[in-house]
Amino acid sequence: MTKAEKVDFTIRTLQEIYPEIPVPLAHKDPYTLLIAVLMSAQSTDVRVNQITPFLFERADNPYDMAKLSVEEIREIIKPVGLSPMKSKGIHGLSKILIEKYDGQVPQEMELLEELPSVGHKTASVVVSQAFGIPAFPVDTHIHRLMYRWGFSNGKNVVRTEKDAKRLFPKELWNDLHLQIIWYGREYCQARGWNLENDIITKTIGRKSVLNAYYRKKG
C-alpha cells in the first residue's frame, strides 16, 4: 500500500467504526469545555466528568468562578490531580475572560494560549470542539497511533501534529482527532494491546512495531 492508500484506509475504517463520535468531556458551552479540558491534563476524561458537575454546580461561567477563591476551586477539583496549578489557572483565566472578553471565550488560538494554564493542545481542543474551527489536538493516544501506523516518527507531539495536518484533509481534522482517540482507547492501547482486534495497525502498521509485537507474543 502507498502512504496515500494507507491514509484512505485509516479514514474509511475510522468512519465505519465511529459514524457518530461521542464527545469525551461533558460540557454545555465553550467556557465549560475550556475548564474541562484544562482539568483533563494528566488525568482521565472519566475522572474529570465525575468532578465537573460539582464544580459547575457552584460556577459554570467566569463571573461565578471568579467569585470563588482559588482554595475553594482547589478543594472541589482535588481528585483530578495537579489541583494547585489547575485551580489557579481556572480562577485566573476566568478573571481575564471577564476583564478582556466580556466573559466570552475567544475563538483565536493565540488568544486562548495567552490564558493561564492553557497550552496549545487545550486551545486546539476548544477551537475544534466548541467553535468547529479545524485543528488537530494531539494527545498521547494520537501520538502513539500515528507512530504505530507509520504516519509520524514519534519524536514529539509537535512533529506528530504537523504530520497529521499534512496527511489528513483539513475538513476531517475535527472528527478524525476524536475518532483516533477513541480507537486508541478501544483497540490500540498502550498496555494490554491485542493486535488481533486492531484492524488498522494489523493492516498498515509500521513493520518494526508489528515485528516487536509478534516477538513479544512469540
DRENPA-442572 format. One line per field, with one value per atom (N, C-alpha, C): residue number from 1; residue in one letter; atom name; z, x, y. Coordinates in steps of 0.2 Angstrom, whole numbers, plus 5000, padded with zeros to 4 digits. Each point is the difference from the previous one (the first is absolute). Layout:
! DRENPA-442572
seq <- NUM; ... $
type <- a; ... $
atom <- CA; ... $
Z <- Z; ... $
X <- X; ... $
Y <- Y; ... $
! end
This chain:
! DRENPA-442572
seq <- 1; 1; 1; 2; 2; 2; 3; 3; 3; 4; 4; 4; 5; 5; 5; 6; 6; 6; 7; 7; 7; 8; 8; 8; 9; 9; 9; 10; 10; 10; 11; 11; 11; 12; 12; 12; 13; 13; 13; 14; 14; 14; 15; 15; 15; 16; 16; 16; 17; 17; 17; 18; 18; 18; 19; 19; 19; 20; 20; 20; 21; 21; 21; 22; 22; 22; 23; 23; 23; 24; 24; 24; 25; 25; 25; 26; 26; 26; 27; 27; 27; 28; 28; 28; 29; 29; 29; 30; 30; 30; 31; 31; 31; 32; 32; 32; 33; 33; 33; 34; 34; 34; 35; 35; 35; 36; 36; 36; 37; 37; 37; 38; 38; 38; 39; 39; 39; 40; 40; 40; 41; 41; 41; 42; 42; 42; 43; 43; 43; 44; 44; 44; 45; 45; 45; 46; 46; 46; 47; 47; 47; 48; 48; 48; 49; 49; 49; 50; 50; 50; 51; 51; 51; 52; 52; 52; 53; 53; 53; 54; 54; 54; 55; 55; 55; 56; 56; 56; 57; 57; 57; 58; 58; 58; 59; 59; 59; 60; 60; 60; 61; 61; 61; 62; 62; 62; 63; 63; 63; 64; 64; 64; 65; 65; 65; 66; 66; 66; 67; 67; 67; 68; 68; 68; 69; 69; 69; 70; 70; 70; 71; 71; 71; 72; 72; 72; 73; 73; 73; 74; 74; 74; 75; 75; 75; 76; 76; 76; 77; 77; 77; 78; 78; 78; 79; 79; 79; 80; 80; 80; 81; 81; 81; 82; 82; 82; 83; 83; 83; 84; 84; 84; 85; 85; 85; 86; 86; 86; 87; 87; 87; 88; 88; 88; 89; 89; 89; 90; 90; 90; 91; 91; 91; 92; 92; 92; 93; 93; 93; 94; 94; 94; 95; 95; 95; 96; 96; 96; 97; 97; 97; 98; 98; 98; 99; 99; 99; 100; 100; 100; 101; 101; 101; 102; 102; 102; 103; 103; 103; 104; 104; 104; 105; 105; 105; 106; 106; 106; 107; 107; 107; 108; 108; 108; 109; 109; 109; 110; 110; 110; 111; 111; 111; 112; 112; 112; 113; 113; 113; 114; 114; 114; 115; 115; 115; 116; 116; 116; 117; 117; 117; 118; 118; 118; 119; 119; 119; 120; 120; 120; 121; 121; 121; 122; 122; 122; 123; 123; 123; 124; 124; 124; 125; 125; 125; 126; 126; 126; 127; 127; 127; 128; 128; 128; 129; 129; 129; 130; 130; 130; 131; 131; 131; 132; 132; 132; 133; 133; 133; 134; 134; 134; 135; 135; 135; 136; 136; 136; 137; 137; 137; 138; 138; 138; 139; 139; 139; 140; 140; 140; 141; 141; 141; 142; 142; 142; 143; 143; 143; 144; 144; 144; 145; 145; 145; 146; 146; 146; 147; 147; 147; 148; 148; 148; 149; 149; 149; 150; 150; 150; 151; 151; 151; 152; 152; 152; 153; 153; 153; 154; 154; 154; 155; 155; 155; 156; 156; 156; 157; 157; 157; 158; 158; 158; 159; 159; 159; 160; 160; 160; 161; 161; 161; 162; 162; 162; 163; 163; 163; 164; 164; 164; 165; 165; 165; 166; 166; 166; 167; 167; 167; 168; 168; 168; 169; 169; 169; 170; 170; 170; 171; 171; 171; 172; 172; 172; 173; 173; 173; 174; 174; 174; 175; 175; 175; 176; 176; 176; 177; 177; 177; 178; 178; 178; 179; 179; 179; 180; 180; 180; 181; 181; 181; 182; 182; 182; 183; 183; 183; 184; 184; 184; 185; 185; 185; 186; 186; 186; 187; 187; 187; 188; 188; 188; 189; 189; 189; 190; 190; 190; 191; 191; 191; 192; 192; 192; 193; 193; 193; 194; 194; 194; 195; 195; 195; 196; 196; 196; 197; 197; 197; 198; 198; 198; 199; 199; 199; 200; 200; 200; 201; 201; 201; 202; 202; 202; 203; 203; 203; 204; 204; 204; 205; 205; 205; 206; 206; 206; 207; 207; 207; 208; 208; 208; 209; 209; 209; 210; 210; 210; 211; 211; 211; 212; 212; 212; 213; 213; 213; 214; 214; 214; 215; 215; 215; 216; 216; 216; 217; 217; 217; 218; 218; 218 $
type <- m; m; m; t; t; t; k; k; k; a; a; a; e; e; e; k; k; k; v; v; v; d; d; d; f; f; f; t; t; t; i; i; i; r; r; r; t; t; t; l; l; l; q; q; q; e; e; e; i; i; i; y; y; y; p; p; p; e; e; e; i; i; i; p; p; p; v; v; v; p; p; p; l; l; l; a; a; a; h; h; h; k; k; k; d; d; d; p; p; p; y; y; y; t; t; t; l; l; l; l; l; l; i; i; i; a; a; a; v; v; v; l; l; l; m; m; m; s; s; s; a; a; a; q; q; q; s; s; s; t; t; t; d; d; d; v; v; v; r; r; r; v; v; v; n; n; n; q; q; q; i; i; i; t; t; t; p; p; p; f; f; f; l; l; l; f; f; f; e; e; e; r; r; r; a; a; a; d; d; d; n; n; n; p; p; p; y; y; y; d; d; d; m; m; m; a; a; a; k; k; k; l; l; l; s; s; s; v; v; v; e; e; e; e; e; e; i; i; i; r; r; r; e; e; e; i; i; i; i; i; i; k; k; k; p; p; p; v; v; v; g; g; g; l; l; l; s; s; s; p; p; p; m; m; m; k; k; k; s; s; s; k; k; k; g; g; g; i; i; i; h; h; h; g; g; g; l; l; l; s; s; s; k; k; k; i; i; i; l; l; l; i; i; i; e; e; e; k; k; k; y; y; y; d; d; d; g; g; g; q; q; q; v; v; v; p; p; p; q; q; q; e; e; e; m; m; m; e; e; e; l; l; l; l; l; l; e; e; e; e; e; e; l; l; l; p; p; p; s; s; s; v; v; v; g; g; g; h; h; h; k; k; k; t; t; t; a; a; a; s; s; s; v; v; v; v; v; v; v; v; v; s; s; s; q; q; q; a; a; a; f; f; f; g; g; g; i; i; i; p; p; p; a; a; a; f; f; f; p; p; p; v; v; v; d; d; d; t; t; t; h; h; h; i; i; i; h; h; h; r; r; r; l; l; l; m; m; m; y; y; y; r; r; r; w; w; w; g; g; g; f; f; f; s; s; s; n; n; n; g; g; g; k; k; k; n; n; n; v; v; v; v; v; v; r; r; r; t; t; t; e; e; e; k; k; k; d; d; d; a; a; a; k; k; k; r; r; r; l; l; l; f; f; f; p; p; p; k; k; k; e; e; e; l; l; l; w; w; w; n; n; n; d; d; d; l; l; l; h; h; h; l; l; l; q; q; q; i; i; i; i; i; i; w; w; w; y; y; y; g; g; g; r; r; r; e; e; e; y; y; y; c; c; c; q; q; q; a; a; a; r; r; r; g; g; g; w; w; w; n; n; n; l; l; l; e; e; e; n; n; n; d; d; d; i; i; i; i; i; i; t; t; t; k; k; k; t; t; t; i; i; i; g; g; g; r; r; r; k; k; k; s; s; s; v; v; v; l; l; l; n; n; n; a; a; a; y; y; y; y; y; y; r; r; r; k; k; k; k; k; k; g; g; g $
atom <- N; CA; C; N; CA; C; N; CA; C; N; CA; C; N; CA; C; N; CA; C; N; CA; C; N; CA; C; N; CA; C; N; CA; C; N; CA; C; N; CA; C; N; CA; C; N; CA; C; N; CA; C; N; CA; C; N; CA; C; N; CA; C; N; CA; C; N; CA; C; N; CA; C; N; CA; C; N; CA; C; N; CA; C; N; CA; C; N; CA; C; N; CA; C; N; CA; C; N; CA; C; N; CA; C; N; CA; C; N; CA; C; N; CA; C; N; CA; C; N; CA; C; N; CA; C; N; CA; C; N; CA; C; N; CA; C; N; CA; C; N; CA; C; N; CA; C; N; CA; C; N; CA; C; N; CA; C; N; CA; C; N; CA; C; N; CA; C; N; CA; C; N; CA; C; N; CA; C; N; CA; C; N; CA; C; N; CA; C; N; CA; C; N; CA; C; N; CA; C; N; CA; C; N; CA; C; N; CA; C; N; CA; C; N; CA; C; N; CA; C; N; CA; C; N; CA; C; N; CA; C; N; CA; C; N; CA; C; N; CA; C; N; CA; C; N; CA; C; N; CA; C; N; CA; C; N; CA; C; N; CA; C; N; CA; C; N; CA; C; N; CA; C; N; CA; C; N; CA; C; N; CA; C; N; CA; C; N; CA; C; N; CA; C; N; CA; C; N; CA; C; N; CA; C; N; CA; C; N; CA; C; N; CA; C; N; CA; C; N; CA; C; N; CA; C; N; CA; C; N; CA; C; N; CA; C; N; CA; C; N; CA; C; N; CA; C; N; CA; C; N; CA; C; N; CA; C; N; CA; C; N; CA; C; N; CA; C; N; CA; C; N; CA; C; N; CA; C; N; CA; C; N; CA; C; N; CA; C; N; CA; C; N; CA; C; N; CA; C; N; CA; C; N; CA; C; N; CA; C; N; CA; C; N; CA; C; N; CA; C; N; CA; C; N; CA; C; N; CA; C; N; CA; C; N; CA; C; N; CA; C; N; CA; C; N; CA; C; N; CA; C; N; CA; C; N; CA; C; N; CA; C; N; CA; C; N; CA; C; N; CA; C; N; CA; C; N; CA; C; N; CA; C; N; CA; C; N; CA; C; N; CA; C; N; CA; C; N; CA; C; N; CA; C; N; CA; C; N; CA; C; N; CA; C; N; CA; C; N; CA; C; N; CA; C; N; CA; C; N; CA; C; N; CA; C; N; CA; C; N; CA; C; N; CA; C; N; CA; C; N; CA; C; N; CA; C; N; CA; C; N; CA; C; N; CA; C; N; CA; C; N; CA; C; N; CA; C; N; CA; C; N; CA; C; N; CA; C; N; CA; C; N; CA; C; N; CA; C; N; CA; C; N; CA; C; N; CA; C; N; CA; C; N; CA; C; N; CA; C; N; CA; C; N; CA; C; N; CA; C; N; CA; C; N; CA; C; N; CA; C; N; CA; C; N; CA; C; N; CA; C; N; CA; C; N; CA; C; N; CA; C; N; CA; C; N; CA; C; N; CA; C; N; CA; C; N; CA; C; N; CA; C; N; CA; C; N; CA; C; N; CA; C; N; CA; C; N; CA; C; N; CA; C; N; CA; C; N; CA; C; N; CA; C; N; CA; C; N; CA; C; N; CA; C; N; CA; C; N; CA; C; N; CA; C; N; CA; C; N; CA; C; N; CA; C; N; CA; C; N; CA; C; N; CA; C; N; CA; C; N; CA; C $
Z <- 5000; 5000; 5000; 4996; 5000; 5007; 5001; 5006; 4999; 4994; 4999; 5001; 4998; 5001; 5007; 5004; 5007; 5004; 4998; 5002; 4999; 4994; 4998; 5003; 5001; 5004; 5007; 5003; 5007; 5001; 4996; 5000; 4999; 4995; 4999; 5006; 5002; 5006; 5006; 5002; 5005; 4999; 4994; 4999; 5001; 4998; 5000; 5008; 5004; 5007; 5004; 4998; 5004; 4996; 4997; 4996; 5004; 5006; 5005; 5005; 5001; 5005; 5006; 5006; 5006; 5002; 5004; 5002; 5007; 5001; 5006; 5006; 5000; 5006; 5000; 5006; 5000; 5001; 4996; 5000; 4997; 5001; 4997; 4996; 5000; 4997; 4999; 4997; 4999; 5007; 5005; 5006; 5004; 5000; 5004; 4997; 4993; 4997; 5001; 5000; 5002; 5007; 5004; 5007; 5001; 4996; 5000; 4997; 4995; 4996; 5004; 5003; 5005; 5006; 5002; 5006; 4998; 4993; 4998; 4999; 5001; 4999; 5005; 4998; 5004; 5005; 4997; 5004; 4994; 5002; 4995; 4999; 4994; 4999; 5005; 5001; 5005; 5007; 5002; 5007; 4999; 4995; 4999; 5000; 4996; 4999; 5007; 5005; 5006; 5005; 4998; 5005; 4997; 4993; 4998; 5002; 5001; 5002; 5007; 5004; 5007; 4999; 4996; 4998; 4997; 4995; 4996; 5003; 5005; 5005; 5003; 5003; 5003; 4995; 4994; 4996; 4993; 4995; 4993; 4995; 5003; 4996; 5003; 4997; 5003; 5005; 5000; 5005; 5007; 5000; 5006; 5003; 4995; 5001; 5004; 4997; 5003; 5007; 5002; 5007; 5005; 4997; 5005; 5001; 5006; 5001; 4996; 4999; 4997; 5005; 5006; 5005; 4999; 4999; 4999; 4994; 4995; 4993; 5001; 5004; 5001; 5004; 5005; 5004; 4996; 4995; 4996; 4995; 4997; 4994; 5002; 5007; 5002; 4997; 5000; 4997; 4993; 4996; 4993; 5000; 5006; 5000; 4997; 5002; 4998; 5002; 5006; 5001; 5002; 5003; 5002; 4993; 4995; 4994; 4996; 5000; 4996; 5003; 5007; 5003; 4999; 5000; 4999; 4993; 4995; 4993; 4999; 5003; 4999; 5002; 5006; 5003; 4996; 4998; 4997; 4993; 4996; 4993; 5001; 5005; 5000; 5001; 5004; 5001; 4994; 4996; 4994; 4995; 4999; 4996; 5001; 5007; 5002; 4998; 5001; 4999; 4993; 4996; 4993; 4995; 5001; 4995; 5002; 5005; 5002; 5002; 5003; 5002; 4995; 4994; 4994; 4999; 4998; 4998; 4993; 4999; 4993; 4996; 4993; 4995; 4997; 5001; 4997; 5005; 4996; 5004; 5004; 4997; 5003; 5006; 5000; 5006; 5006; 4998; 5005; 5003; 4996; 5003; 5004; 5000; 5005; 5007; 5000; 5007; 5004; 5007; 5005; 4999; 5000; 5000; 4994; 4995; 4993; 4995; 4998; 4996; 4993; 4995; 4993; 4999; 5004; 4999; 5002; 5006; 5003; 4995; 4998; 4995; 4994; 4997; 4994; 5001; 5006; 5002; 5000; 5003; 5001; 4993; 4996; 4993; 4996; 5000; 4996; 5003; 5006; 5003; 5002; 5002; 5002; 4994; 4995; 4995; 4993; 4999; 4994; 4995; 5003; 4996; 4999; 4994; 4999; 5004; 5004; 5004; 5001; 5002; 5001; 5007; 5006; 5006; 5001; 5002; 5000; 5008; 5002; 5007; 4999; 5006; 5000; 4995; 5000; 4995; 4993; 4998; 4993; 4998; 5005; 4999; 4999; 5004; 5000; 4993; 4999; 4994; 4993; 5000; 4994; 4999; 5005; 5000; 4998; 5003; 4999; 4992; 4998; 4993; 4995; 5002; 4995; 4997; 5004; 4997; 5003; 5005; 5003; 5004; 5001; 5003; 5008; 5003; 5007; 5004; 4997; 5003; 5006; 4998; 5005; 4997; 5004; 4998; 4995; 5000; 4995; 4993; 4999; 4994; 4998; 5005; 4998; 4998; 5003; 4998; 4993; 4998; 4993; 4995; 5002; 4995; 4999; 5006; 4999; 4996; 5001; 4996; 4992; 4999; 4993; 4997; 5004; 4997; 4999; 5005; 5000; 4997; 4996; 4998; 5005; 4999; 5006; 5002; 4995; 5002; 5005; 5000; 5005; 5006; 5001; 5006; 5007; 5000; 5007; 5001; 4995; 5002; 5001; 4996; 5000; 5006; 5003; 5006; 5006; 5000; 5005; 4998; 4994; 4998; 5002; 4999; 5001; 5008; 5004; 5007; 5002; 4998; 5002; 4997; 4994; 4998; 5004; 5002; 5004; 5007; 5003; 5006; 4999; 4995; 4999; 4997; 4995; 4996; 5000; 5002; 4999; 5006; 5005; 5007; 5001; 5004; 5002; 5004; 5004; 5004; 4999; 5000; 4999; 4993; 4995; 4993; 4997; 4996; 4996; 4993; 4996; 4993; 4996; 5002; 4997; 4999; 5005; 5000; 4997; 4998; 4998; 4992; 4996; 4993; 4996; 5003; 4996; 5001; 5006; 5001; 4997; 5000; 4997; 4993; 4997; 4992; 4998; 5003; 4998; 5004; 5006; 5005; 4998; 5003; 4999; 5001; 4996; 5000; 5007; 5002; 5006; 5006; 5000; 5006; 5000; 4994; 4999; 5002; 4997; 5002; 5008; 5003; 5007; 5004; 4997; 5003; 5000; 4994; 4999; 5004; 5000; 5004; 5007; 5003; 5007; 5001; 4995; 5001; 4999; 4996; 4998; 5006 $
X <- 5004; 4996; 5004; 4998; 5004; 4998; 5003; 4999; 4992; 4999; 4993; 4995; 5001; 4995; 4999; 5006; 5000; 4995; 5001; 4996; 4993; 4998; 4993; 4997; 5004; 4998; 4998; 5005; 4999; 4993; 5000; 4994; 4993; 5000; 4994; 4998; 5006; 4998; 4998; 5003; 4998; 4992; 4999; 4993; 4995; 5002; 4995; 4999; 5006; 4999; 4997; 5001; 4997; 4996; 4995; 4996; 4997; 4998; 4998; 5006; 5003; 5006; 4998; 5000; 4999; 5005; 4998; 5004; 5003; 5007; 5003; 4998; 5000; 4999; 4993; 4996; 4994; 5000; 4996; 5000; 4994; 4999; 4993; 5002; 5006; 5002; 5007; 5003; 5007; 5004; 4997; 5003; 5001; 4994; 5001; 5004; 5001; 5004; 5007; 5002; 5007; 5002; 4995; 5002; 5001; 4996; 5000; 5007; 5002; 5006; 5006; 5000; 5005; 5001; 4994; 5001; 5002; 4999; 5002; 5007; 5005; 5007; 5002; 5004; 5002; 4995; 4994; 4994; 4996; 4995; 4996; 4994; 4997; 4993; 4995; 5000; 4995; 5000; 5006; 5001; 4998; 5002; 4997; 4993; 4997; 4992; 4997; 5003; 4998; 5000; 5005; 5001; 4997; 4999; 4998; 4993; 4995; 4993; 5000; 5005; 5000; 5003; 5005; 5003; 4995; 4997; 4995; 4993; 4999; 4994; 5001; 5007; 5002; 5001; 5003; 5002; 5001; 4995; 5001; 5001; 5002; 5002; 5005; 5004; 5006; 4998; 4994; 4998; 4999; 4997; 4999; 5007; 5004; 5006; 5005; 5000; 5004; 4999; 4993; 4998; 5003; 5001; 5003; 5007; 5003; 5007; 5004; 5006; 5004; 5000; 5000; 4999; 4994; 4994; 4994; 5000; 5002; 5001; 5004; 5006; 5004; 4997; 4996; 4997; 4995; 4997; 4995; 5004; 5005; 5003; 5006; 5001; 5006; 5001; 4994; 5001; 5003; 5000; 5003; 5007; 5003; 5008; 5002; 5006; 5003; 4995; 4997; 4994; 5003; 5006; 5003; 5000; 5004; 5001; 4993; 4996; 4994; 4995; 4999; 4996; 5002; 5006; 5003; 4998; 5001; 4999; 4993; 4995; 4993; 4998; 5002; 4998; 5003; 5007; 5003; 4997; 4999; 4997; 4993; 4996; 4993; 5000; 5005; 5000; 5002; 5005; 5002; 4994; 4996; 4995; 4995; 4999; 4995; 5003; 5007; 5003; 5001; 5002; 5002; 4995; 4996; 4995; 4993; 4998; 4993; 4997; 5004; 4998; 5000; 5001; 5000; 5007; 5000; 5006; 5002; 5006; 5002; 5001; 4999; 5001; 5007; 5004; 5007; 5005; 5003; 5005; 5005; 5003; 5005; 4997; 4994; 4997; 4999; 4997; 4999; 5007; 5005; 5007; 5003; 4997; 5002; 4997; 4995; 4996; 5005; 4999; 5004; 4998; 5005; 4999; 4997; 5000; 4997; 5006; 5001; 5006; 4997; 5004; 4998; 4995; 5001; 4995; 4993; 5000; 4993; 4997; 5004; 4997; 4998; 5003; 4998; 4994; 4999; 4994; 4994; 5001; 4994; 4998; 5005; 4998; 4997; 5002; 4997; 4993; 5000; 4993; 4995; 5002; 4995; 4998; 5005; 4999; 5000; 5002; 5000; 5005; 5005; 5006; 5005; 5002; 5005; 5006; 5001; 5007; 5001; 5006; 5002; 5003; 4996; 5004; 5003; 5006; 5003; 5001; 4997; 5001; 5004; 5001; 5004; 4998; 4993; 4998; 5001; 4999; 5002; 5007; 5004; 5007; 5003; 4997; 5002; 4997; 4994; 4997; 5004; 5001; 5003; 5007; 5003; 5007; 4999; 4995; 4999; 4998; 4996; 4998; 5005; 5006; 5005; 4998; 4996; 4998; 5005; 5003; 5004; 5006; 5006; 5006; 5000; 4995; 4999; 5005; 5003; 5005; 4997; 4995; 4996; 4993; 4996; 4993; 5000; 5004; 5000; 5001; 5005; 5001; 4994; 4997; 4994; 4994; 4999; 4995; 5001; 5006; 5002; 4999; 5002; 4999; 4992; 4996; 4993; 4997; 5002; 4997; 5002; 5006; 5002; 4997; 4998; 4998; 4992; 4997; 4992; 4997; 4995; 4996; 4997; 5001; 4999; 4992; 4996; 4993; 4998; 5005; 4999; 5003; 5005; 5004; 4996; 4994; 4997; 4996; 4998; 4997; 5006; 5005; 5005; 5004; 5002; 5003; 4996; 4994; 4996; 4999; 4999; 5000; 5006; 5006; 5006; 5001; 4998; 5000; 4996; 4994; 4996; 5002; 5003; 5003; 5006; 5004; 5006; 4998; 4994; 4998; 4997; 4997; 4996; 5003; 5005; 5003; 5008; 5003; 5007; 5003; 4999; 5002; 5008; 5002; 5007; 5002; 4996; 5000; 4995; 5001; 4995; 4997; 5004; 4998; 5000; 4994; 5000; 4999; 5005; 5001; 4994; 4998; 4994; 4994; 4999; 4994; 5001; 5006; 5002; 5001; 4995; 5000; 5004; 5001; 5004; 5007; 5003; 5007; 5002; 4995; 5002; 5000; 4997; 5000; 5005; 5001; 5005; 5006; 5000; 5005; 5007; 5004; 5007; 5004; 5004; 5003; 5003; 5004; 5004; 4995; 4995; 4995; 4996; 4999; 4996; 5005; 5006; 5006; 5001; 5000; 5001; 4994; 4994; 4994; 5001; 5001; 5000; 5006; 5005; 5006; 4998; 4997; 4998; 4995; 4995; 4995; 5003; 5005; 5003; 5003 $
Y <- 4994; 5006; 5006; 5005; 5007; 5003; 5006; 5004; 5003; 5002; 5003; 4994; 4994; 4995; 4998; 5000; 4999; 5005; 5006; 5006; 4999; 4998; 4999; 4994; 4995; 4994; 5002; 5004; 5002; 5004; 5005; 5005; 4996; 4995; 4996; 4996; 4997; 4995; 5004; 5005; 5004; 5003; 5002; 5002; 4995; 4994; 4994; 4998; 5000; 4998; 5006; 5006; 5006; 5005; 4997; 5005; 5006; 4998; 5005; 5000; 5007; 5000; 5003; 4996; 5002; 5006; 5005; 5005; 4998; 5000; 4997; 5003; 5007; 5004; 5003; 4999; 5003; 5008; 5003; 5008; 5002; 5007; 5003; 5006; 5002; 5006; 5001; 5005; 5001; 5001; 5003; 5001; 4994; 4996; 4993; 4995; 5001; 4995; 5002; 5007; 5002; 4998; 5001; 4998; 4992; 4996; 4993; 4998; 5003; 4998; 5001; 5006; 5002; 4995; 4998; 4995; 4993; 4999; 4993; 4999; 5005; 4999; 4995; 4995; 4994; 4997; 5000; 4997; 4996; 4996; 4997; 5004; 4999; 5004; 4997; 4994; 4997; 5003; 5001; 5003; 5008; 5003; 5007; 5001; 4995; 5000; 4999; 4996; 4999; 5006; 5005; 5006; 5006; 5001; 5006; 5002; 4995; 5002; 5003; 4998; 5004; 5007; 5001; 5006; 5005; 4997; 5004; 5002; 4996; 5001; 5007; 5001; 5006; 5006; 4998; 5005; 4997; 5002; 4998; 5005; 5006; 5006; 5004; 5004; 5003; 5005; 5003; 5005; 4996; 4994; 4997; 4996; 4998; 4997; 5005; 5006; 5005; 5002; 4999; 5001; 4995; 4994; 4995; 5001; 4998; 5001; 4994; 5001; 4995; 4994; 5001; 4994; 4996; 5004; 4996; 4996; 5003; 4996; 4994; 5001; 4995; 4994; 5002; 4995; 4995; 5003; 4996; 4996; 5003; 4996; 4996; 4999; 4996; 4993; 4997; 4993; 4999; 5005; 5000; 5000; 5002; 5001; 5007; 5002; 5006; 5006; 4999; 5005; 5007; 5001; 5006; 5005; 4997; 5003; 5002; 4994; 5001; 5005; 5000; 5005; 5007; 5001; 5007; 5002; 4995; 5001; 5002; 4996; 5001; 5006; 5002; 5006; 5006; 5000; 5005; 5001; 4995; 5001; 5002; 4999; 5002; 5008; 5002; 5007; 5004; 4997; 5003; 5000; 4995; 4999; 5006; 5001; 5006; 5007; 5001; 5006; 5002; 4995; 5001; 4998; 4995; 4997; 5000; 5004; 5001; 4993; 4996; 4993; 4995; 5001; 4996; 4996; 4994; 4997; 5002; 5002; 5002; 4994; 5001; 4995; 4999; 5005; 5000; 4996; 4995; 4996; 5004; 5006; 5003; 5004; 5002; 5003; 4995; 4994; 4995; 4998; 4999; 4998; 5005; 5007; 5005; 4999; 4996; 4999; 4996; 5001; 4996; 4992; 4996; 4992; 4998; 5004; 4998; 4999; 4994; 4999; 4999; 4998; 4999; 4994; 4995; 4994; 5002; 5004; 5002; 5005; 5004; 5005; 4997; 4995; 4996; 4997; 4997; 4996; 5005; 5006; 5004; 5003; 5002; 5003; 4995; 4993; 4995; 4998; 4999; 4997; 5005; 5006; 5005; 5005; 5001; 5005; 4997; 4993; 4997; 5002; 5003; 5003; 4994; 4998; 4995; 5000; 4995; 5000; 4992; 4999; 4992; 5000; 5000; 4999; 4993; 5000; 4993; 4998; 4995; 4997; 4994; 4996; 4995; 4994; 4999; 4995; 5002; 5006; 5002; 4999; 5002; 5000; 4993; 4995; 4993; 4997; 5001; 4997; 5003; 5006; 5003; 4997; 4998; 4996; 4993; 4997; 4993; 4999; 5005; 4999; 5002; 5003; 5002; 5007; 5004; 5006; 5006; 4998; 5005; 4997; 5003; 4997; 4999; 5003; 4999; 5004; 5005; 5004; 5005; 5003; 5005; 5001; 5003; 5001; 5006; 5004; 5006; 4997; 4995; 4997; 4996; 4996; 4996; 5004; 5006; 5005; 5002; 5002; 5002; 4995; 4994; 4994; 4999; 5000; 4998; 5006; 5006; 5005; 5000; 4997; 4999; 4994; 4995; 4994; 5000; 5003; 4999; 5006; 5000; 5006; 5004; 5007; 5005; 4999; 4999; 4999; 4994; 4996; 4994; 5000; 5005; 5000; 5000; 5004; 5000; 4993; 4997; 4993; 4995; 5000; 4995; 5000; 5006; 5000; 4996; 5001; 4997; 4992; 4999; 4992; 4997; 5003; 4997; 4999; 5004; 5000; 4994; 4999; 4995; 4993; 5000; 4994; 4998; 5005; 4998; 4997; 5003; 4997; 4993; 4999; 4994; 4994; 5002; 4995; 5000; 5005; 5001; 5003; 4997; 5002; 5000; 5004; 5000; 4993; 4998; 4994; 4995; 4994; 4995; 5000; 5002; 5001; 4993; 4999; 4994; 5001; 4999; 5002; 4996; 4994; 4997; 5004; 5004; 5005; 5006; 5002; 5006; 5000; 5001; 4999; 5005; 5006; 5005; 4998; 4999; 4999; 4993; 4995; 4994; 5000; 5005; 5001; 5004; 5006; 5005; 5001; 4997; 5002; 5000; 5004; 5001; 4993; 4998; 4993; 4998; 5005; 4999; 4999; 5004; 4999; 4993; 4998; 4993; 4995; 5000; 4995; 5000; 5006; 5000; 4997; 5001; 4997; 4993; 4997; 4993; 4996; 5004; 4997; 4999; 5005; 5000; 4995; 4999; 4995; 4993; 4999; 4994; 4996 $
! end
